[in-house]
Amino acid sequence: MDFTLPPHIEDYRKRYRAFVAEHLLPLEQDPSAYDDHENIRLDVLEKMRVKAKAAGLWAPQMPKERGGQGLTVVGMAACYEEANYSIFGPVTFNCAAPDDGDMIVLNKIGTEEQKKRWLQPIIDGKVRSAIVMTEPAPGAGSDPAMMLTTAEKKAGGWVIRGRKWFITGAGVAQHFILIAKTSDDKRKGLTAFMFDRDQPGWRIVRRIPIMGPEEHGGHCELEFDGLEIPDENRLMNVGDGLKVAQIRLGTARLTHCMRWLGLARRSMDIAAEYVARRDAHGSKLAERESVQWLLGEAAMQIEIGRLLVMRAAAKLDRGDFARKEISAAKIAVADVLHKAADTAIQLNGARGYSKDTILEWIYRYARQARLVDGASEVHRMVLARFYMQERNDFWSW
């Protein structure tokens, strides 16, 4: 099997790496570049986005005719990893969650009119977006069938009532994808809609405090009390809400993994640089067997994660849903992100635990990886289900 990237993808990968090194890594060292929620300040972000567009690195996942770079999923895997070598990378290149997943699904399923109205402004960087699915208990979490938020049919449209929470980016989003219950059918009981921030009938109850750091717009709790959505803003058919969610989350789970691998590599590079120069008891830390074990184990796990991601990406490019490959990647990469950050902090000692490096930022961010887009336990259940169905054919080339 040849894992060599096509020449044009390799060129993109190198250009993303160079941009991150020249523009974003130095910016991370400037305390004034951060907002109150430990992300890049919005006015600073806009300047970086102008540079990213000028460099031809904007929206790598979107078609060229819409202003993106038209990369395949394999190309995205290589480039997203490089982009998130910096904590500011994905949002600078317009490939950060949740906009990334929202753009991908709207580009796949939206009508031309819907793409013009809802998708293109996100691609252009004029608005931000969010997907509105998760509900407080006893509502929908990992099981969409438990959804309580309803969409009631009325003349020409729908009326939404219910409550959602942990809606990433809602605080700054203008365009929202909403999943609501339209019938009691377990498979066809959900429907997807688009709505705009300026429409009446809903509100942000609060921005939920988290361990942090946070994406722009935070993770919000929303209340819907009569939001009216015209039927023309429905995505796909009535009852296709679960399908919309699956189309979106499949690729979105994998793009999370692509970005997390960049952070894992960054963590290990910080560790390697430190142990290579730090003297202790007459030798460099890097010469100690115990340190080498930690470095070697983390490096191996990162490579395993990269191979799982690339296998899933190649299957997506061939039109496969790659469900078990994505679940495997999601589990492994979520674990290795935490392992890499934890290892790097351990090897840096008190320096790693301080804010003199970004390791503590990555460490806190890493803890959510085993929860977002399906907890690791849910993905293990997915793999077990595939295994029990396929048995020895679970493993194939």
C-alpha positions as CSV (number, residue, x, y, z in Angstrom):
1,M,0.0,0.0,0.0
2,D,1.3,3.4,-0.9
3,F,0.7,6.1,1.6
4,T,2.6,8.8,-0.4
5,L,0.4,11.9,-0.8
6,P,-0.3,13.1,-4.3
7,P,2.1,16.0,-5.2
8,H,-0.6,18.7,-5.0
9,I,-1.7,17.5,-1.6
10,E,1.9,17.4,-0.4
11,D,2.4,20.9,-1.6
12,Y,-0.7,22.0,0.4
13,R,0.6,20.2,3.5
14,K,3.9,22.0,3.4
15,R,2.2,25.3,2.8
16,Y,0.0,24.9,5.9
17,R,3.0,23.9,8.0
18,A,4.9,26.9,6.8
19,F,2.0,29.3,7.5
20,V,1.5,28.0,11.0
21,A,5.2,28.3,11.8
22,E,5.5,31.8,10.4
23,H,2.3,33.4,11.5
24,L,0.5,31.4,14.2
25,L,3.1,29.9,16.6
26,P,4.7,33.3,17.4
27,L,1.2,34.7,17.9
28,E,0.5,32.0,20.6
29,Q,3.2,33.6,22.7
30,D,1.5,37.0,22.9
31,P,-0.9,37.1,25.8
32,S,-2.8,40.0,24.2
33,A,-3.7,37.8,21.3
34,Y,-6.2,35.8,23.5
35,D,-9.8,36.6,24.3
36,D,-11.4,36.1,27.8
37,H,-12.1,32.5,27.0
38,E,-8.5,31.6,26.0
39,N,-9.0,31.5,22.2
40,I,-7.7,33.9,19.6
41,R,-9.1,37.4,19.9
42,L,-11.6,38.1,17.1
43,D,-9.9,41.2,15.7
44,V,-6.5,39.3,15.6
45,L,-8.3,36.4,14.0
46,E,-9.6,38.5,11.2
47,K,-6.1,39.7,10.3
48,M,-4.9,36.1,10.2
49,R,-7.8,35.0,8.0
50,V,-7.0,37.7,5.5
51,K,-3.5,36.3,5.3
52,A,-4.8,32.7,5.0
53,K,-7.0,33.7,2.1
54,A,-4.1,35.5,0.4
55,A,-2.0,32.4,0.8
56,G,-4.6,30.2,-0.9
57,L,-5.2,28.2,2.3
58,W,-8.8,29.2,3.0
59,A,-11.6,26.6,3.5
60,P,-9.6,23.5,2.4
61,Q,-12.7,21.2,2.6
62,M,-14.9,23.3,0.3
63,P,-15.1,23.2,-3.5
64,K,-13.0,25.6,-5.4
65,E,-16.0,27.1,-7.2
66,R,-17.3,28.1,-3.8
67,G,-14.0,29.7,-2.7
68,G,-12.4,26.7,-1.0
69,Q,-9.4,24.5,-2.0
70,G,-11.4,21.4,-3.0
71,L,-9.3,18.9,-1.0
72,T,-10.3,15.2,-0.8
73,V,-10.8,13.7,2.7
74,V,-7.3,12.3,2.5
75,G,-6.0,15.7,1.6
76,M,-8.0,17.2,4.5
77,A,-6.4,14.6,6.9
78,A,-2.9,15.6,5.9
79,C,-3.6,19.4,6.0
80,Y,-5.9,19.6,9.1
81,E,-3.1,17.8,11.1
82,E,-0.7,20.5,10.1
83,A,-3.2,23.3,10.7
84,N,-3.9,22.3,14.3
85,Y,-0.2,22.1,15.1
86,S,-1.2,25.6,16.4
87,I,-4.2,26.0,18.7
88,F,-5.1,29.0,16.4
89,G,-4.8,27.1,13.1
90,P,-8.2,25.6,12.3
91,V,-10.2,28.7,12.9
92,T,-7.7,30.8,10.9
93,F,-8.2,28.5,7.9
94,N,-12.0,28.2,8.4
95,C,-11.8,24.4,9.1
96,A,-12.7,24.5,12.8
97,A,-15.7,22.9,14.5
98,P,-18.6,23.4,14.3
99,D,-18.4,25.4,11.1
100,D,-16.3,22.7,9.4
101,G,-19.0,20.0,9.9
102,D,-21.8,22.3,9.1
103,M,-20.2,23.4,5.8
104,I,-19.5,19.8,4.8
105,V,-23.1,18.6,5.4
106,L,-24.7,21.6,3.8
107,N,-22.5,21.2,0.7
108,K,-23.6,17.6,0.5
109,I,-27.3,17.8,1.0
110,G,-28.5,21.4,0.6
111,T,-30.4,22.6,-2.4
112,E,-28.7,25.2,-4.6
113,E,-30.9,27.9,-3.0
114,Q,-30.1,26.6,0.5
115,K,-26.4,26.6,-0.3
116,K,-26.6,30.2,-1.5
117,R,-28.6,31.4,1.6
118,W,-27.0,29.3,4.4
119,L,-23.7,27.8,3.3
120,Q,-21.9,30.4,1.2
121,P,-21.8,33.1,4.0
122,I,-20.1,30.5,6.3
123,I,-17.5,29.6,3.6
124,D,-16.8,33.3,3.0
125,G,-16.2,33.8,6.7
126,K,-19.0,36.4,7.0
127,V,-21.0,34.4,9.6
128,R,-20.4,31.5,12.1
129,S,-22.7,28.5,12.6
130,A,-23.8,25.9,15.1
131,I,-25.6,22.6,15.1
132,V,-28.4,22.3,17.6
133,M,-28.9,18.6,18.7
134,T,-28.0,17.8,22.3
135,E,-30.6,18.2,25.0
136,P,-30.6,18.2,28.9
137,A,-31.7,14.9,30.4
138,P,-34.0,13.1,29.9
139,G,-33.7,14.4,26.3
140,A,-31.4,13.4,23.4
141,G,-27.7,12.8,24.1
142,S,-25.9,9.9,22.4
143,D,-29.4,8.5,21.6
144,P,-31.2,10.8,19.2
145,A,-34.4,8.8,19.6
146,M,-34.8,10.4,23.0
147,M,-35.3,13.9,21.5
148,L,-37.9,16.0,23.2
149,T,-37.7,19.3,21.2
150,T,-40.6,19.3,18.8
151,A,-41.3,20.8,15.4
152,E,-45.1,21.1,14.9
153,K,-46.4,21.5,11.4
154,K,-48.3,24.6,10.6
155,A,-49.4,26.4,7.4
156,G,-46.2,27.0,5.4
157,G,-43.8,25.9,8.0
158,W,-43.0,24.6,11.5
159,V,-43.1,25.8,15.1
160,I,-40.2,24.7,17.4
161,R,-40.5,24.2,21.1
162,G,-38.0,22.7,23.5
163,R,-34.6,23.0,25.1
164,K,-31.0,22.3,23.9
165,W,-27.7,22.5,25.6
166,F,-23.9,22.3,25.0
167,I,-24.5,23.9,21.6
168,T,-20.9,24.7,20.5
169,G,-20.4,28.2,19.1
170,A,-24.0,29.3,19.7
171,G,-22.9,32.6,21.3
172,V,-21.5,33.9,18.0
173,A,-23.4,31.8,15.4
174,Q,-25.7,33.4,12.9
175,H,-26.8,30.3,11.0
176,F,-28.0,27.2,12.9
177,I,-28.8,23.6,11.9
178,L,-31.6,22.3,14.2
179,I,-32.7,18.7,14.7
180,A,-36.2,18.4,16.1
181,K,-38.8,15.7,16.6
182,T,-41.6,15.6,14.0
183,S,-43.1,12.1,14.8
184,D,-42.8,9.2,17.1
185,D,-41.2,7.0,14.5
186,K,-37.9,5.7,15.9
187,R,-36.0,5.9,12.6
188,K,-38.0,8.6,10.7
189,G,-39.2,10.8,13.6
190,L,-36.6,13.6,13.4
191,T,-36.3,16.4,10.8
192,A,-33.5,19.0,10.2
193,F,-34.0,22.7,9.7
194,M,-32.1,25.9,9.2
195,F,-32.8,29.1,11.2
196,D,-31.2,32.5,11.6
197,R,-30.0,34.1,14.8
198,D,-32.3,37.1,14.2
199,Q,-35.5,35.1,14.1
200,P,-37.8,35.5,17.2
201,G,-39.0,32.6,19.3
202,W,-35.8,31.4,20.9
203,R,-33.1,32.6,23.2
204,I,-29.7,31.7,24.7
205,V,-30.4,30.9,28.4
206,R,-26.7,30.8,29.4
207,R,-23.2,30.1,28.2
208,I,-22.3,27.0,30.2
209,P,-19.0,27.3,32.1
210,I,-16.6,24.5,31.1
211,M,-13.1,23.3,32.1
212,G,-12.0,25.2,29.0
213,P,-10.5,26.5,26.9
214,E,-13.5,27.4,24.7
215,E,-14.3,27.7,21.0
216,H,-15.6,31.1,20.0
217,G,-19.3,31.4,21.1
218,G,-18.8,28.8,23.9
219,H,-21.2,26.0,24.7
220,C,-24.7,27.3,25.3
221,E,-28.1,26.3,26.6
222,L,-30.9,27.3,24.3
223,E,-34.7,27.6,24.8
224,F,-37.2,27.5,21.9
225,D,-40.7,28.9,22.6
226,G,-42.5,29.2,19.3
227,L,-39.6,29.7,16.8
228,E,-41.2,29.6,13.3
229,I,-39.3,28.1,10.5
230,P,-40.6,28.2,6.9
231,D,-40.7,24.8,5.2
232,E,-38.3,26.0,2.5
233,N,-35.6,26.0,5.3
234,R,-36.1,22.3,6.0
235,L,-33.1,20.1,5.1
236,M,-33.8,17.0,3.0
237,N,-37.2,15.3,3.6
238,V,-39.5,15.2,6.6
239,G,-38.2,12.4,8.8
240,D,-34.6,12.6,7.4
241,G,-33.2,14.4,10.5
242,L,-31.3,11.3,11.7
243,K,-29.8,10.9,8.2
244,V,-28.7,14.5,8.2
245,A,-27.1,14.1,11.6
246,Q,-25.3,10.9,10.5
247,I,-24.0,12.5,7.3
248,R,-22.7,15.5,9.3
249,L,-21.3,13.6,12.2
250,G,-19.5,10.9,10.2
251,T,-17.0,13.2,8.6
252,A,-17.0,15.7,11.5
253,R,-15.8,12.9,13.9
254,L,-13.0,12.2,11.6
255,T,-12.0,15.9,11.1
256,H,-11.9,16.2,14.9
257,C,-9.3,13.4,14.9
258,M,-7.3,15.0,12.1
259,R,-7.0,18.2,14.2
260,W,-6.3,16.4,17.5
261,L,-3.4,14.6,15.9
262,G,-1.8,18.0,15.2
263,L,-2.2,19.0,18.8
264,A,-0.7,15.6,19.9
265,R,2.3,16.1,17.6
266,R,2.7,19.6,19.0
267,S,2.7,18.3,22.6
268,M,5.4,15.8,21.8
269,D,7.6,18.3,20.0
270,I,7.5,20.6,23.1
271,A,8.5,17.5,25.2
272,A,11.3,16.5,22.8
273,E,12.8,19.9,22.6
274,Y,12.9,20.1,26.4
275,V,14.4,16.7,27.2
276,A,17.0,17.1,24.4
277,R,18.5,20.1,26.2
278,R,17.7,19.5,29.9
279,D,20.6,18.2,32.0
280,A,20.0,16.1,35.1
281,H,22.4,14.0,37.1
282,G,25.1,14.2,34.5
283,S,23.2,13.5,31.3
284,K,20.4,14.8,29.1
285,L,16.9,13.7,30.0
286,A,16.6,12.3,26.4
287,E,19.3,9.8,27.1
288,R,17.4,8.2,30.0
289,E,15.7,4.9,29.3
290,S,12.6,5.9,31.3
291,V,12.2,9.0,29.2
292,Q,12.7,7.2,26.0
293,W,9.9,4.7,26.9
294,L,7.5,7.6,27.4
295,L,8.5,9.2,24.1
296,G,8.5,6.0,22.1
297,E,5.1,4.9,23.4
298,A,3.4,8.2,22.7
299,A,5.0,8.5,19.2
300,M,3.8,5.0,18.4
301,Q,0.2,5.7,19.5
302,I,0.1,8.9,17.4
303,E,1.2,6.9,14.4
304,I,-1.5,4.3,15.0
305,G,-4.0,7.2,15.2
306,R,-2.8,8.7,11.9
307,L,-3.1,5.3,10.1
308,L,-6.6,4.8,11.4
309,V,-7.6,8.3,10.3
310,M,-6.1,7.9,6.9
311,R,-7.8,4.5,6.4
312,A,-11.2,6.0,7.2
313,A,-10.5,9.1,5.0
314,A,-9.6,6.9,2.0
315,K,-12.8,4.9,2.5
316,L,-14.9,8.1,2.7
317,D,-13.3,9.3,-0.5
318,R,-14.4,6.1,-2.2
319,G,-18.0,6.7,-1.1
320,D,-18.0,4.3,1.9
321,F,-19.6,5.4,5.1
322,A,-16.6,4.0,7.0
323,R,-18.6,3.8,10.2
324,K,-16.4,1.3,12.1
325,E,-13.2,2.9,10.8
326,I,-14.4,6.3,12.1
327,S,-15.4,4.9,15.4
328,A,-12.0,3.2,15.8
329,A,-10.2,6.4,14.9
330,K,-12.4,8.5,17.3
331,I,-11.5,6.2,20.2
332,A,-7.8,5.9,19.5
333,V,-7.1,9.5,18.7
334,A,-9.1,10.9,21.6
335,D,-7.0,8.7,23.9
336,V,-3.7,9.6,22.2
337,L,-4.4,13.3,22.4
338,H,-4.7,13.0,26.2
339,K,-1.7,10.7,26.4
340,A,0.5,13.0,24.4
341,A,-0.4,16.1,26.4
342,D,0.0,14.2,29.7
343,T,3.3,12.7,28.6
344,A,4.6,16.1,27.6
345,I,3.6,17.7,30.8
346,Q,5.3,14.9,32.8
347,L,8.5,15.3,30.9
348,N,8.5,19.1,31.2
349,G,7.9,18.9,34.9
350,A,6.6,22.1,36.6
351,R,7.3,24.0,33.3
352,G,4.7,21.8,31.6
353,Y,2.1,22.4,34.3
354,S,2.6,26.1,34.1
355,K,1.3,28.5,31.5
356,D,4.9,29.0,30.1
357,T,3.9,26.5,27.4
358,I,0.6,25.7,25.8
359,L,0.6,22.2,27.2
360,E,-1.8,22.9,30.0
361,W,-4.2,24.5,27.4
362,I,-4.0,21.3,25.3
363,Y,-4.4,19.1,28.3
364,R,-7.6,20.8,29.4
365,Y,-8.9,20.8,25.9
366,A,-8.0,17.1,25.4
367,R,-10.4,15.9,28.1
368,Q,-13.4,16.7,26.0
369,A,-12.2,14.5,23.1
370,R,-13.5,11.4,24.7
371,L,-17.0,13.0,25.0
372,V,-17.7,15.1,21.9
373,D,-19.5,13.6,18.9
374,G,-20.2,10.4,20.8
375,A,-18.5,9.2,24.0
376,S,-15.8,6.6,23.5
377,E,-18.1,4.0,25.2
378,V,-20.7,4.5,22.5
379,H,-18.1,4.0,19.7
380,R,-16.9,0.8,21.4
381,M,-20.5,-0.4,21.3
382,V,-20.6,0.4,17.6
383,L,-17.4,-1.6,17.0
384,A,-18.8,-4.5,19.1
385,R,-22.0,-4.5,17.0
386,F,-20.0,-4.6,13.8
387,Y,-17.9,-7.4,15.2
388,M,-20.8,-9.6,16.3
389,Q,-22.3,-9.2,12.8
390,E,-19.2,-9.8,10.8
391,R,-17.0,-11.9,13.2
392,N,-13.8,-12.9,11.3
393,D,-14.8,-10.7,8.4
394,F,-14.5,-7.7,10.7
395,W,-10.9,-7.5,9.6
396,S,-10.5,-6.9,5.9
397,W,-8.2,-5.2,3.5
